[in-house]
């Protein structure tokens, strides 16, 4: 959740253990990210993708299908594709052990993260397990 959108750049996503922590989520081929301006990134390349999320109170969600190597994002409970149907994913071809990732460029930005199933603001898509660990 964006607690304080006081400027700056934010990206949410996932990466493998090889993802470079010296850069942003999506900067290499080991990470995939959704930027607050509404673009998605992987391997340093951006593509227009979804609504922006820079407002106080915005809640970003991530759905990972580890069996099929796909990732989706949501803004305030609305998915950009249809994770339940397996369509409209932001990225496909993900593999390996994946970790949640957040990149911040401005120290004045304040975010909070929730990973436990009982703490999530919105329900998981049908067929997905809620929370990072259930």
Backbone as JSON Lines, residues from 0, in Angstrom:
{"i":0,"aa":"X","n":[0.84,-1.18,0.0],"ca":[0.0,0.0,0.0],"c":[0.89,1.23,0.0]}
{"i":1,"aa":"X","n":[0.5,2.23,-0.76],"ca":[1.2,3.51,-0.75],"c":[0.67,4.3,0.44]}
{"i":2,"aa":"X","n":[1.49,4.41,1.46],"ca":[1.07,5.14,2.66],"c":[1.27,6.64,2.5]}
{"i":3,"aa":"X","n":[2.34,7.03,1.82],"ca":[2.62,8.44,1.6],"c":[3.28,8.58,0.24]}
{"i":4,"aa":"X","n":[2.55,9.13,-0.71],"ca":[3.02,9.23,-2.09],"c":[3.85,10.49,-2.33]}
{"i":5,"aa":"X","n":[4.56,10.93,-1.36],"ca":[5.32,12.16,-1.39],"c":[6.44,12.09,-2.44]}
{"i":6,"aa":"X","n":[6.07,12.07,-3.7],"ca":[7.05,12.09,-4.79],"c":[7.83,10.79,-4.9]}
{"i":7,"aa":"X","n":[8.72,10.76,-5.84],"ca":[9.61,9.62,-6.0],"c":[9.07,8.56,-6.92]}
{"i":8,"aa":"X","n":[9.87,7.54,-7.1],"ca":[9.56,6.47,-8.02],"c":[9.42,5.16,-7.26]}
{"i":9,"aa":"X","n":[8.4,4.37,-7.65],"ca":[8.12,3.12,-6.98],"c":[7.91,2.03,-8.02]}
{"i":10,"aa":"X","n":[8.39,0.83,-7.73],"ca":[8.18,-0.32,-8.59],"c":[7.94,-1.53,-7.72]}
{"i":11,"aa":"X","n":[6.94,-2.34,-8.07],"ca":[6.67,-3.59,-7.36],"c":[6.8,-4.74,-8.36]}
{"i":12,"aa":"X","n":[7.14,-5.92,-7.85],"ca":[7.26,-7.07,-8.74],"c":[7.88,-8.27,-8.06]}
{"i":13,"aa":"X","n":[8.67,-8.99,-8.82],"ca":[9.31,-10.21,-8.33],"c":[10.65,-10.38,-9.03]}
{"i":14,"aa":"X","n":[11.51,-11.15,-8.38],"ca":[12.81,-11.44,-8.97],"c":[13.36,-12.75,-8.44]}
{"i":15,"aa":"X","n":[14.32,-13.29,-9.13],"ca":[15.01,-14.49,-8.67],"c":[16.14,-14.09,-7.72]}
{"i":16,"aa":"X","n":[16.84,-15.05,-7.17],"ca":[17.96,-14.75,-6.28],"c":[19.12,-14.12,-7.05]}
{"i":17,"aa":"X","n":[19.09,-14.16,-8.37],"ca":[20.14,-13.55,-9.2],"c":[19.83,-12.09,-9.55]}
{"i":18,"aa":"X","n":[18.65,-11.61,-9.19],"ca":[18.25,-10.23,-9.45],"c":[19.23,-9.28,-8.77]}
{"i":19,"aa":"X","n":[19.69,-8.28,-9.51],"ca":[20.65,-7.32,-8.98],"c":[19.96,-6.36,-8.02]}
{"i":20,"aa":"X","n":[20.36,-6.41,-6.76],"ca":[19.77,-5.51,-5.75],"c":[20.34,-4.1,-5.84]}
{"i":21,"aa":"X","n":[21.29,-3.89,-6.76],"ca":[21.86,-2.57,-6.96],"c":[21.06,-1.74,-7.96]}
{"i":22,"aa":"X","n":[19.99,-2.29,-8.48],"ca":[19.2,-1.6,-9.47],"c":[17.72,-1.76,-9.17]}
{"i":23,"aa":"X","n":[16.87,-1.43,-10.11],"ca":[15.43,-1.48,-9.9],"c":[14.84,-2.81,-10.36]}
{"i":24,"aa":"X","n":[13.7,-3.11,-9.84],"ca":[12.97,-4.32,-10.19],"c":[12.57,-4.25,-11.67]}
{"i":25,"aa":"X","n":[13.05,-5.19,-12.47],"ca":[12.82,-5.17,-13.9],"c":[14.02,-4.7,-14.69]}
{"i":26,"aa":"X","n":[15.11,-4.4,-14.0],"ca":[16.3,-3.88,-14.67],"c":[17.1,-4.96,-15.4]}
{"i":27,"aa":"X","n":[16.83,-6.22,-15.08],"ca":[17.58,-7.3,-15.72],"c":[16.63,-8.44,-16.09]}
{"i":28,"aa":"X","n":[17.19,-9.52,-16.65],"ca":[16.33,-10.63,-17.06],"c":[16.0,-11.58,-15.91]}
{"i":29,"aa":"X","n":[16.34,-11.19,-14.69],"ca":[16.04,-11.98,-13.49],"c":[14.97,-11.31,-12.63]}
{"i":30,"aa":"X","n":[14.33,-10.25,-13.16],"ca":[13.29,-9.55,-12.4],"c":[12.24,-8.96,-13.33]}
{"i":31,"aa":"X","n":[11.05,-8.75,-12.76],"ca":[9.89,-8.26,-13.49],"c":[9.18,-7.25,-12.6]}
{"i":32,"aa":"X","n":[8.93,-6.05,-13.11],"ca":[8.35,-5.03,-12.27],"c":[7.3,-4.18,-12.95]}
{"i":33,"aa":"X","n":[6.44,-3.61,-12.12],"ca":[5.4,-2.67,-12.55],"c":[5.72,-1.34,-11.9]}
{"i":34,"aa":"X","n":[5.99,-0.35,-12.72],"ca":[6.41,0.97,-12.29],"c":[5.18,1.83,-11.99]}
{"i":35,"aa":"X","n":[5.29,2.71,-11.02],"ca":[4.18,3.56,-10.61],"c":[3.59,4.42,-11.71]}
{"i":36,"aa":"X","n":[4.36,4.66,-12.78],"ca":[3.85,5.46,-13.9],"c":[2.95,4.67,-14.83]}
{"i":37,"aa":"X","n":[2.82,3.35,-14.58],"ca":[1.95,2.52,-15.4],"c":[2.66,1.68,-16.44]}
{"i":38,"aa":"X","n":[3.98,1.65,-16.41],"ca":[4.73,0.82,-17.35],"c":[5.23,-0.43,-16.64]}
{"i":39,"aa":"X","n":[5.55,-1.46,-17.43],"ca":[6.14,-2.67,-16.87],"c":[7.56,-2.81,-17.41]}
{"i":40,"aa":"X","n":[8.41,-3.44,-16.63],"ca":[9.82,-3.56,-16.98],"c":[10.32,-4.98,-16.79]}
{"i":41,"aa":"X","n":[11.14,-5.43,-17.7],"ca":[12.01,-6.59,-17.52],"c":[13.19,-6.41,-18.46]}
{"i":42,"aa":"X","n":[14.34,-6.87,-18.02],"ca":[15.57,-6.76,-18.81],"c":[15.85,-5.31,-19.22]}
{"i":43,"aa":"X","n":[15.42,-4.37,-18.39],"ca":[15.67,-2.95,-18.62],"c":[14.77,-2.3,-19.65]}
{"i":44,"aa":"X","n":[13.87,-3.08,-20.24],"ca":[12.98,-2.53,-21.27],"c":[11.59,-2.26,-20.69]}
{"i":45,"aa":"X","n":[11.02,-1.12,-21.07],"ca":[9.7,-0.75,-20.57],"c":[8.65,-0.89,-21.66]}
{"i":46,"aa":"X","n":[7.42,-1.19,-21.22],"ca":[6.27,-1.31,-22.1],"c":[5.07,-0.69,-21.38]}
{"i":47,"aa":"X","n":[4.28,0.14,-22.05],"ca":[3.06,0.64,-21.41],"c":[2.2,-0.55,-20.97]}
{"i":48,"aa":"X","n":[1.59,-0.42,-19.78],"ca":[0.92,-1.6,-19.25],"c":[-0.39,-1.35,-18.53]}
{"i":49,"aa":"X","n":[-0.37,-0.54,-17.49],"ca":[-1.52,-0.49,-16.58],"c":[-1.67,0.91,-16.0]}
{"i":50,"aa":"X","n":[-2.69,1.09,-15.18],"ca":[-2.87,2.4,-14.54],"c":[-1.69,2.77,-13.64]}
{"i":51,"aa":"X","n":[-1.59,4.04,-13.35],"ca":[-0.55,4.5,-12.41],"c":[-0.99,4.23,-10.98]}
{"i":52,"aa":"X","n":[-0.04,4.11,-10.08],"ca":[-0.34,3.97,-8.66],"c":[0.6,4.85,-7.86]}
{"i":53,"aa":"X","n":[0.27,6.07,-7.75],"ca":[1.11,7.01,-7.01],"c":[0.33,7.75,-5.94]}
{"i":54,"aa":"X","n":[-0.91,7.36,-5.71],"ca":[-1.75,8.09,-4.76],"c":[-1.73,7.44,-3.39]}
{"i":55,"aa":"X","n":[-1.86,8.25,-2.36],"ca":[-1.97,7.72,-1.0],"c":[-3.12,6.72,-0.94]}
{"i":56,"aa":"X","n":[-2.89,5.57,-0.35],"ca":[-3.92,4.56,-0.19],"c":[-4.02,3.55,-1.31]}
{"i":57,"aa":"X","n":[-3.31,3.75,-2.42],"ca":[-3.34,2.77,-3.5],"c":[-2.77,1.44,-3.01]}
{"i":58,"aa":"X","n":[-3.42,0.34,-3.39],"ca":[-2.98,-1.0,-3.01],"c":[-2.63,-1.76,-4.28]}
{"i":59,"aa":"X","n":[-1.39,-2.19,-4.37],"ca":[-0.92,-2.98,-5.5],"c":[-0.91,-4.45,-5.11]}
{"i":60,"aa":"X","n":[-1.36,-5.31,-6.0],"ca":[-1.36,-6.74,-5.76],"c":[-0.55,-7.46,-6.82]}
{"i":61,"aa":"X","n":[-0.06,-8.63,-6.45],"ca":[0.72,-9.46,-7.37],"c":[0.16,-10.87,-7.3]}
{"i":62,"aa":"X","n":[-0.08,-11.46,-8.47],"ca":[-0.49,-12.87,-8.55],"c":[0.58,-13.6,-9.35]}
{"i":63,"aa":"X","n":[1.14,-14.64,-8.75],"ca":[2.17,-15.46,-9.4],"c":[1.63,-16.85,-9.67]}
{"i":64,"aa":"X","n":[1.73,-17.3,-10.89],"ca":[1.41,-18.68,-11.25],"c":[2.75,-19.36,-11.48]}
{"i":65,"aa":"X","n":[3.24,-20.02,-10.45],"ca":[4.56,-20.63,-10.53],"c":[4.57,-21.87,-11.42]}
{"i":66,"aa":"X","n":[3.43,-22.51,-11.59],"ca":[3.36,-23.69,-12.46],"c":[3.53,-23.31,-13.93]}
{"i":67,"aa":"X","n":[2.99,-22.16,-14.32],"ca":[3.03,-21.72,-15.71],"c":[3.94,-20.52,-15.96]}
{"i":68,"aa":"X","n":[4.63,-20.04,-14.91],"ca":[5.6,-18.96,-15.05],"c":[5.0,-17.63,-15.48]}
{"i":69,"aa":"X","n":[3.88,-17.24,-14.85],"ca":[3.21,-15.99,-15.21],"c":[3.03,-15.1,-13.98]}
{"i":70,"aa":"X","n":[2.96,-13.78,-14.23],"ca":[2.73,-12.81,-13.17],"c":[1.72,-11.77,-13.64]}
{"i":71,"aa":"X","n":[0.82,-11.39,-12.73],"ca":[-0.18,-10.34,-12.96],"c":[-0.07,-9.32,-11.84]}
{"i":72,"aa":"X","n":[-0.58,-8.11,-12.1],"ca":[-0.61,-7.05,-11.09],"c":[-2.04,-6.52,-10.98]}
{"i":73,"aa":"X","n":[-2.36,-6.0,-9.79],"ca":[-3.67,-5.37,-9.6],"c":[-3.49,-4.02,-8.93]}
{"i":74,"aa":"X","n":[-4.44,-3.15,-9.16],"ca":[-4.49,-1.85,-8.5],"c":[-5.83,-1.76,-7.8]}
{"i":75,"aa":"X","n":[-5.78,-1.64,-6.48],"ca":[-6.98,-1.52,-5.65],"c":[-7.99,-2.64,-5.92]}
{"i":76,"aa":"X","n":[-7.46,-3.86,-6.09],"ca":[-8.3,-5.04,-6.25],"c":[-8.73,-5.34,-7.67]}
{"i":77,"aa":"X","n":[-8.35,-4.51,-8.64],"ca":[-8.72,-4.74,-10.04],"c":[-7.5,-5.25,-10.79]}
{"i":78,"aa":"X","n":[-7.58,-6.47,-11.31],"ca":[-6.47,-7.11,-12.02],"c":[-6.38,-6.58,-13.44]}
{"i":79,"aa":"X","n":[-5.15,-6.43,-13.94],"ca":[-4.93,-5.93,-15.3],"c":[-5.2,-7.0,-16.35]}
{"i":80,"aa":"X","n":[-5.17,-8.24,-15.97],"ca":[-5.53,-9.36,-16.84],"c":[-6.5,-10.23,-16.06]}
{"i":81,"aa":"X","n":[-6.55,-11.5,-16.39],"ca":[-7.44,-12.43,-15.7],"c":[-6.63,-13.62,-15.18]}
{"i":82,"aa":"X","n":[-6.05,-13.49,-13.99],"ca":[-5.25,-14.59,-13.45],"c":[-6.02,-15.9,-13.34]}
{"i":83,"aa":"X","n":[-7.3,-15.84,-12.98],"ca":[-8.1,-17.05,-12.81],"c":[-8.2,-17.82,-14.13]}
{"i":84,"aa":"X","n":[-8.27,-17.1,-15.24],"ca":[-8.35,-17.74,-16.56],"c":[-6.96,-17.99,-17.15]}
{"i":85,"aa":"X","n":[-5.92,-17.41,-16.52],"ca":[-4.56,-17.58,-17.02],"c":[-4.24,-16.7,-18.22]}
{"i":86,"aa":"X","n":[-5.0,-15.6,-18.39],"ca":[-4.82,-14.73,-19.57],"c":[-4.46,-13.31,-19.17]}
{"i":87,"aa":"X","n":[-3.89,-12.57,-20.1],"ca":[-3.59,-11.16,-19.9],"c":[-2.49,-10.89,-18.9]}
{"i":88,"aa":"X","n":[-1.59,-11.84,-18.72],"ca":[-0.5,-11.67,-17.76],"c":[0.43,-10.53,-18.17]}
{"i":89,"aa":"X","n":[1.09,-9.96,-17.18],"ca":[2.08,-8.91,-17.45],"c":[3.32,-9.52,-18.07]}
{"i":90,"aa":"X","n":[3.74,-10.67,-17.54],"ca":[4.92,-11.36,-18.04],"c":[4.68,-12.86,-17.98]}
{"i":91,"aa":"X","n":[5.32,-13.57,-18.9],"ca":[5.32,-15.04,-18.86],"c":[6.77,-15.5,-19.0]}
{"i":92,"aa":"X","n":[6.99,-16.78,-18.8],"ca":[8.34,-17.32,-18.91],"c":[9.16,-17.19,-17.64]}
{"i":93,"aa":"X","n":[8.53,-16.82,-16.52],"ca":[9.25,-16.73,-15.25],"c":[9.59,-18.13,-14.79]}
{"i":94,"aa":"X","n":[10.77,-18.28,-14.21],"ca":[11.16,-19.58,-13.69],"c":[12.12,-19.41,-12.52]}
{"i":95,"aa":"X","n":[12.29,-20.49,-11.79],"ca":[13.18,-20.47,-10.63],"c":[12.42,-20.07,-9.38]}
{"i":96,"aa":"X","n":[13.17,-19.95,-8.3],"ca":[12.61,-19.49,-7.04],"c":[12.43,-17.98,-7.12]}
{"i":97,"aa":"X","n":[11.22,-17.5,-6.85],"ca":[10.93,-16.07,-6.98],"c":[10.7,-15.43,-5.62]}
{"i":98,"aa":"X","n":[11.07,-14.17,-5.52],"ca":[10.93,-13.39,-4.3],"c":[10.17,-12.11,-4.62]}
{"i":99,"aa":"X","n":[9.36,-11.65,-3.69],"ca":[8.69,-10.36,-3.84],"c":[9.75,-9.27,-3.86]}
{"i":100,"aa":"X","n":[9.49,-8.21,-4.65],"ca":[10.48,-7.14,-4.76],"c":[9.77,-5.78,-4.82]}
{"i":101,"aa":"X","n":[10.4,-4.79,-4.23],"ca":[9.95,-3.41,-4.28],"c":[11.19,-2.55,-4.5]}
{"i":102,"aa":"X","n":[11.1,-1.59,-5.39],"ca":[12.2,-0.66,-5.62],"c":[11.69,0.75,-5.37]}
{"i":103,"aa":"X","n":[12.46,1.52,-4.61],"ca":[12.13,2.91,-4.31],"c":[13.29,3.79,-4.72]}
{"i":104,"aa":"X","n":[13.01,4.91,-5.34],"ca":[14.06,5.84,-5.73],"c":[14.11,7.06,-4.82]}
{"i":105,"aa":"X","n":[13.05,7.35,-4.11],"ca":[12.99,8.55,-3.29],"c":[12.71,8.15,-1.85]}
{"i":106,"aa":"X","n":[13.61,8.5,-0.94],"ca":[13.48,8.08,0.46],"c":[12.25,8.64,1.16]}
{"i":107,"aa":"X","n":[11.62,9.68,0.57],"ca":[10.44,10.24,1.21],"c":[9.18,9.41,0.94]}
{"i":108,"aa":"X","n":[9.26,8.45,0.03],"ca":[8.12,7.57,-0.27],"c":[7.97,6.57,0.86]}
{"i":109,"aa":"X","n":[6.73,6.34,1.31],"ca":[6.47,5.37,2.38],"c":[5.48,4.33,1.88]}
{"i":110,"aa":"X","n":[5.87,3.06,1.95],"ca":[5.03,1.95,1.54],"c":[4.91,0.97,2.69]}
{"i":111,"aa":"X","n":[3.85,0.19,2.69],"ca":[3.76,-0.93,3.64],"c":[3.43,-2.17,2.83]}
{"i":112,"aa":"X","n":[3.94,-3.3,3.27],"ca":[3.73,-4.56,2.56],"c":[3.04,-5.56,3.47]}
{"i":113,"aa":"X","n":[2.16,-6.35,2.89],"ca":[1.46,-7.38,3.63],"c":[1.62,-8.69,2.87]}
{"i":114,"aa":"X","n":[2.1,-9.73,3.56],"ca":[2.36,-11.0,2.91],"c":[1.54,-12.15,3.48]}
{"i":115,"aa":"X","n":[1.0,-12.0,4.67],"ca":[0.23,-13.08,5.3],"c":[-1.19,-13.07,4.77]}
{"i":116,"aa":"X","n":[-1.76,-14.24,4.55],"ca":[-3.09,-14.33,3.93],"c":[-4.16,-13.57,4.71]}
{"i":117,"aa":"X","n":[-4.09,-13.54,6.02],"ca":[-5.1,-12.86,6.82],"c":[-4.96,-11.36,6.83]}
{"i":118,"aa":"X","n":[-3.84,-10.84,6.3],"ca":[-3.58,-9.41,6.32],"c":[-3.89,-8.71,5.0]}
{"i":119,"aa":"X","n":[-4.22,-9.45,3.96],"ca":[-4.38,-8.86,2.64],"c":[-5.65,-8.0,2.57]}
{"i":120,"aa":"X","n":[-5.57,-6.9,1.84],"ca":[-6.68,-5.97,1.68],"c":[-7.73,-6.51,0.72]}
{"i":121,"aa":"X","n":[-7.3,-7.16,-0.35],"ca":[-8.21,-7.68,-1.37],"c":[-8.05,-9.19,-1.48]}
{"i":122,"aa":"X","n":[-9.08,-9.86,-1.94],"ca":[-9.05,-11.31,-2.1],"c":[-8.14,-11.71,-3.27]}
{"i":123,"aa":"X","n":[-7.54,-12.88,-3.14],"ca":[-6.74,-13.43,-4.23],"c":[-7.66,-13.85,-5.37]}
{"i":124,"aa":"X","n":[-7.14,-13.88,-6.6],"ca":[-7.96,-14.37,-7.72],"c":[-8.36,-15.83,-7.49]}
{"i":125,"aa":"X","n":[-9.46,-16.25,-8.1],"ca":[-9.92,-17.64,-7.99],"c":[-8.81,-18.58,-8.43]}
{"i":126,"aa":"X","n":[-8.57,-19.61,-7.63],"ca":[-7.54,-20.59,-7.94],"c":[-6.17,-20.26,-7.41]}
{"i":127,"aa":"X","n":[-6.0,-19.08,-6.81],"ca":[-4.71,-18.68,-6.26],"c":[-4.76,-18.73,-4.74]}
{"i":128,"aa":"X","n":[-3.63,-19.01,-4.12],"ca":[-3.52,-18.99,-2.67],"c":[-3.23,-17.57,-2.23]}
{"i":129,"aa":"X","n":[-3.94,-17.09,-1.22],"ca":[-3.7,-15.73,-0.75],"c":[-2.52,-15.7,0.19]}
{"i":130,"aa":"X","n":[-1.75,-14.64,0.11],"ca":[-0.57,-14.48,0.96],"c":[0.63,-15.16,0.36]}
{"i":131,"aa":"X","n":[1.8,-14.7,0.77],"ca":[3.04,-15.28,0.29],"c":[3.22,-16.67,0.86]}
{"i":132,"aa":"X","n":[2.81,-16.81,2.1],"ca":[2.85,-18.12,2.76],"c":[1.5,-18.35,3.41]}
{"i":133,"aa":"X","n":[0.83,-19.4,3.05],"ca":[-0.47,-19.69,3.65],"c":[-0.39,-20.92,4.52]}
